[in-house]
Amino acid sequence: MGTGRRMGTKQGVPAPLDESKISSLKKRKAGGADAPKAAPKRRRSDADEAASKKAAPKKKKVAAAPAKVEKKASKKAVPVPMSDDDEEMEDDEFGDLDGISEGSMDSDDQVEGLSDLEDDDSVVDSDEEGHARGAMFSDDEDSDAEERLTAANIEGLSRKLDAAQQEEEEQAEQELQEAQMQTNIAAPDVFADENQQQGLAPDLQLLRQRITDTIRILGDLKTLGQPGRSRTDYVDLLLDDICTYYGYTRFLAEKLFNLFTPMEAFAFFEANETPRPVVIRTNTLRTNRRSLAQALINRGVVLEPVGKWSKVGLQVFESPVPLGATPEYLAGHYILQAASSFLPVMALAPQPNERVLDMASAPGGKTTYMSALMRNTGCVIANDASKPRAKGLIGNIHRLGCKNTIVTHMDARTAFPKAMGGFDRVLLDAPCTGTGVISKDPGVKTSKNERDFLAIPHMQRQLLLAAIDSVDHASKTGGYIVYSTCSVTVEENEAVVQYVLRKRPNVKIVDTGLGGFGSPGFLSYMGKTFDPKMALTRRYFPHRENVDGFYVCKLKKTAVTPAPKAEDAESRSAGRKKSRSASASAASSDDESVDKTPIVDENGHAADFEGGAFSAFEDPEDAERIARAERNRLRRKGLNPKGVLNKPKKTKAEAEQKTSKTKEPSQEEQTKTVASKKSTNEPKGEKKTVTKGKEDKKPVTADQEAKKPVKAKGEKKDKKSAKKATK
Ligand SMILES: C[S@@+](CC[C@H](N)C(=O)[O-])C[C@H]1O[C@@H](n2cnc3c(N)ncnc32)[C@H](O)[C@@H]1O
């Protein structure tokens, strides 16, 4: 059988979740020895293919419906990275590759394939070449040759895969039968051992069994539920078991559980226990995908194109060399980048010669992709608030040869568009809770609390408003904003977008251009209804697309941001006063994020805050908001706002007086001070070239003068305090 047939089927876009996938997930999990979460994973990998099979019936049962063939297809779509511990998983994953002709694993075969390529770029080995070619390869690459290259590479796996294939089919058949049997037997009393386990280490095998039993019962509560037990009883039990089994806090487990049906939630939690495929992105500023693949295959790397949806991604299955230290890596031919993180940049689609802002850019996977798509023309402003992360960003920019990129280090909530505006496109890959990348960072399971789910969406809203205001709606080529997170919660995604739609009627949701890959954004959630166009936003899930959980929304700015109307401001102010005692934090979070966002003028440039088209934050209402923001900021820092802010304030005049008093040294002292300031402060000051000019003009109180070494944040605070003091 030809290699191509296998490739043609294998490389397709991962299939959306179907029930069979849940079954296959379970199976992969059973083999996956290196899951991030220790206990359950270990348990499954050593104890029990058998045990997990027993537990599986529900899952299997759900999975049972699709034919065996379909089950295989779904596996195909979810290859996982290889490691020594993943042998079994790999076999499982590639069980679908049975179409590949029996090939030896030796390098001769690969070299042979490659030398063919050198001679003839047009070689095709696909049985379904017409289909596969068009979809799989870059427009600017020779599809046939690349296909051949990939074939040569994949051939190395085929012997092992073919052997595994048969075993897998048998296993699938057996599971299917078990599942069918299980469907017909009476539901067990899942509450029976509820008390027995208290105080004892949980038997994970039993726990898993009970999880699957409970899910099955919830699927048909009327028939399978016990009299006197409500849906809530079962859901409570299930959530408790999920927390124990997977190690989530109850708070987070419930939040994630509520996104899905119980059965799909189970698939999601399971998928978070297995790593996603290792993917590299070809840096087209330095090479092309075919040459890169060829070079890596020569080093023994087993890879293939990541899917039809990307022209630059390569999925790596096996590598005898560390991918972060190959000569190609060091020469900037590729970057290790999760597949899902290609998507926001693809949605943004930056064009050559545009002016683009990446608001939260470190470590630069997306920045460098944008730079490559723009072919090193135009300008990318790559900003990040974190200095250590910005260093990594700079490293990547240099390594990948991005010459159209400027790095800034500012808080994007307030810096844009004040410092810079009028961008053709803005990417906001927002800081988030990371609920989409739990397989990479299992710490999320226990570290994120209710407070995070208030504070982080609040920051996301502020950032997105600033992103919108930084775009030039009249851009001839753009006027787009892409908002993305690696989180799956509604609070951080649809709810943030809905909020900005309300606050910025001059933007609308547009199609991401990512095709059918992913699922539509939610139109409603927990009683909240969202804009009907929310369906144009895309969600990605580990258990559906086998990529990190991700969210992508594309917005088009259609007009200049209107200045807030006076009556709106008044009513908001009145409303806030009323509700303050009841829900101070919620009110403040909403108001703050609106009014703190700078506004651009007709030309997309930062408004002249000293008397331009839009006024600065001069209303009494603004002062109140600024004060509230300040209190919140101090609280976040662990300071008591009352203690800090109730210190007697000095008027501007007093401050100046004091400053001038304290700053009237002798000529000699003056010379010394200047000299020492030059030697200590100047190099640091230079890094802030964008804001420095403005900082110099700020009125400074004596207190603030004393605190001067504090950099950007402190300076912003000073500015606000000074304004407040003035008022
Ligand atoms: C999801 S990461 C960005 C990843 C990056 N886009 C990439 O593809 O490599 C979010 C980034 O936001 C930065 N960040 C957090 N708060 C910020 C703020 N107020 N302004 C700018 N950047 C911020 C964090 O330092 C972090 O690097």
The ligand as an SDF file (V2000), in Angstrom:
LIG
                    3D

 27 29  0  0  0  0  0  0  0  0999 V2000
    0.1660   34.4170   27.0870 C   0  0  0  0  0  0  0  0  0  0  0  0
    1.6170   35.2470   27.3940 S   0  0  0  0  0  0  0  0  0  0  0  0
    2.0730   35.8270   25.8080 C   0  0  0  0  0  0  0  0  0  0  0  0
    2.6960   34.7780   24.9470 C   0  0  0  0  0  0  0  0  0  0  0  0
    3.2200   35.3700   23.6580 C   0  0  0  0  0  0  0  0  0  0  0  0
    2.1760   36.0520   22.9290 N   0  0  0  0  0  0  0  0  0  0  0  0
    3.8300   34.3200   22.7600 C   0  0  0  0  0  0  0  0  0  0  0  0
    3.1970   33.8800   21.8340 O   0  0  0  0  0  0  0  0  0  0  0  0
    4.9510   33.9450   22.9970 O   0  0  0  0  0  0  0  0  0  0  0  0
    1.0390   36.6820   28.1670 C   0  0  0  0  0  0  0  0  0  0  0  0
    2.1170   37.7210   28.3630 C   0  0  0  0  0  0  0  0  0  0  0  0
    1.4750   38.8870   28.8410 O   0  0  0  0  0  0  0  0  0  0  0  0
    2.4110   39.5980   29.5970 C   0  0  0  0  0  0  0  0  0  0  0  0
    1.6430   40.5980   30.3570 N   0  0  0  0  0  0  0  0  0  0  0  0
    0.9460   40.4500   31.4950 C   0  0  0  0  0  0  0  0  0  0  0  0
    0.3640   41.5940   31.8470 N   0  0  0  0  0  0  0  0  0  0  0  0
    0.6920   42.5110   30.9010 C   0  0  0  0  0  0  0  0  0  0  0  0
    0.4070   43.8730   30.7050 C   0  0  0  0  0  0  0  0  0  0  0  0
   -0.3570   44.5440   31.5620 N   0  0  0  0  0  0  0  0  0  0  0  0
    0.9320   44.4920   29.6380 N   0  0  0  0  0  0  0  0  0  0  0  0
    1.6970   43.8260   28.7680 C   0  0  0  0  0  0  0  0  0  0  0  0
    2.0080   42.5300   28.8990 N   0  0  0  0  0  0  0  0  0  0  0  0
    1.5170   41.8760   29.9530 C   0  0  0  0  0  0  0  0  0  0  0  0
    3.0800   38.5120   30.4040 C   0  0  0  0  0  0  0  0  0  0  0  0
    4.3450   38.9400   30.8360 O   0  0  0  0  0  0  0  0  0  0  0  0
    3.1600   37.3850   29.3910 C   0  0  0  0  0  0  0  0  0  0  0  0
    4.4020   37.3550   28.7830 O   0  0  0  0  0  0  0  0  0  0  0  0
  1  2  1  0
  2  3  1  0
  2 10  1  0
  3  4  1  0
  4  5  1  0
  5  6  1  0
  5  7  1  0
  7  8  2  0
  7  9  1  0
 10 11  1  0
 11 12  1  0
 11 26  1  0
 12 13  1  0
 13 14  1  0
 13 24  1  0
 14 15  1  0
 14 23  1  0
 15 16  2  0
 16 17  1  0
 17 18  1  0
 17 23  2  0
 18 19  1  0
 18 20  2  0
 20 21  1  0
 21 22  2  0
 22 23  1  0
 24 25  1  0
 24 26  1  0
 26 27  1  0
M  CHG  2   2   1   9  -1
M  END
$$$$
